[in-house]
Amino acid sequence: MGPRNRALLDHRDALQARIDAYHRENAGRPIDPDRYETFLHDIGYLREAPADFAIRTANVDEEIARIAGPQLVVPASNARYALNAANARWGSLYDALYGTDAIPEDGGAERGRGYNKRRGERVVAYARAVLDKAAPLQSASHGEATSYTVENGTLVAGLKTGRRAGLKPKLVLASASPARLSLLRQAGLAPEVVISNVDESGVRAPRVAERVALLAAAKAQAVAKEQDDALVIGADSLLEFRGAALGKPADVHEARDRWQRMAGHSGVLHTGQALFDVQGGSVVNRDIAVVSTAVHFAAITPRELEAYLATGEPLAVAGAFTLDGLGAPFVRRVDGDPAAVVGLSLATLRTQLAKRGLVLTDLWRR
């Protein structure tokens, strides 16, 4: 194959030379896509798409057709190949960082003919920072790690202090609510958002508090089955007013009617929240809680109500009001957890995490 490969490489060089000449001849002119495409066809760089075809492995050596080799795309069932592939990519990252301007050359970290220890230290620090973003540790940095082991299927880092740290659990929010996401971010957490798409109309219960618990669990379950290892948070809120469960109003007319009835009165906002612990693709623990908070609404004038309805906010939230938005001035007070009214009780989440042996502050994004 040597002569054939040489001929192919020579052909590639000839094509590149003609393309370079084209760009030099047309320097400073606007690019005409149609003309350029015609040129590429003329020189044989672009060709018409061939007819459909299939590749089979008949009469091909077993080493190629059936036996996995040490390549960068490897079967997960072969640990040695996977390790070799990971080491190869990690080494490529080090080489790329050391040899390019991704690492500044100030302070004695210049590139040169020989190895520069200071530059090497910067490369390692940069790579450890990449690990901190991709696979963060609990209350530690990969920059502090001196060893890594796998214990019971879990990565554990040995630190310079002699302490050990596991990976920070992946946190998934099974909700499309911007308010819930904002609450978690304000609490120092950085969850991945996966919308559950649960059909809420099919979930029924005799009491409002029971229904939000079922909805929260259903959302967590729907997302949990798509995860390998994660802590999945599901949540749902409903306002109980005069015995009726009020979710998001269907339209502005319903929102107006609700506010005309709620103004000057009180209701109870029930928030169900579920924390599902997924390990190895299976849910190993389910923790479901309901937080109920009394909400006392202010009297609202017709002018204020129409202005609030015009914003569209009441149509997007359970109960047709918010405590963290434009509706806040129309709530006189709440008796209970204000965060639960917004959409998620952070105090309850902290308790749920503690039951799993986790400290909320260990999950803070670094």
Phi, psi and omega in degrees: 000350183302307179300320180296317179296321179298319179295320178296319179295320178296321179295319177300316180297321180295318177298315181297323179296319179292323178293318178299318181296321178300314182291325177293320181291333183251021181299135178086353179264150175297144181282128175259102185303318182295316180295320181293321179295320177298318179300315181296325175293318183299323183271358178087009178287321175252142179226159178295145180297135179286169176292160179301145180212165179232145177253127180239165185251019176295138178063025176251142182307144180303324182299335180261319188281327190230335187261125179292137180250166180285081180239179185283336172254110191230158176288136180294343181286347181249100186298322183296317180295319180297319179295317178299318180295317179297316179298321180297316180290323179294319177296323178296323178296314179301314180299316182295319180293315184294322188266001181236177181278012174298331175254120180301153182258010180283167175065031177083016181255037183287151170282147179201190181291321181259179180283131178256111185300319181295319178294321177300321179296323178292323178298314181297318180297320179297314181295322178295326177294325175299317178296322180299327179279319186279322184216070186295149177266158176284120176053036179198169177239150176296341176294341179266353187282140176242347179201159177226136176225161175248119182235119182055038178079008183240137178286133178231129180259132171272131186257164181301330182281354185094348178284163178238148181220135175266175178292145175291129182299144175286129182253127181237129177260116181270061184202145177268003186289118175298328181294318179294318178298317179297319178301313181295319179294321178295334178274008176090008182258155182228075184283154168276140181258124175230116183283133187281329183059033177287137175280100185291336183294338182271001181258118182233153177200153182292333181238151182297318181298322179292324182292318181293329177294316179295319180295317179299316180294319180296320179294316179297318181295318182299323181276326182300324183291349178264357185255154173265308178219115182190160168255116186255127179253121173247144182209153175204147181228143175219143176265126175265116181228116181054041175085354181256148177267122183247114173264219177284135178293148183288327182202180184294330180294318178293321179297319179296314180300319179299312184294325178295331178275325185280331186305127180081002181238186184230154175217179179238123178267115178261126176241118174265138176220134182240137175241112180253127179263114182254124178226127180061030178084001180237144176281115183262346179202141177233126178234117184238130181225157175232130178244123183246130185228129177285132180241125182252115184272146178276161170290139184233135182281158178304322180294317179295318182297314181295323178294320180292318179297324182294339179285340182084350183299317183298337182282346187258001187225152178296134179084353179068027177211162175229155174255346183245020182218213184291341181278351184304320181295345182261013174245117183290317179190166173232145175249099182139212186270110180298324180297325179295328177291323177293327177152346183199128179277110180290326178295320178291321177299319178300318178294318179298319178295319181299326178297335179266008180077021182249143177256127184305319182294337176290343181266359178302141175289138183271000000 
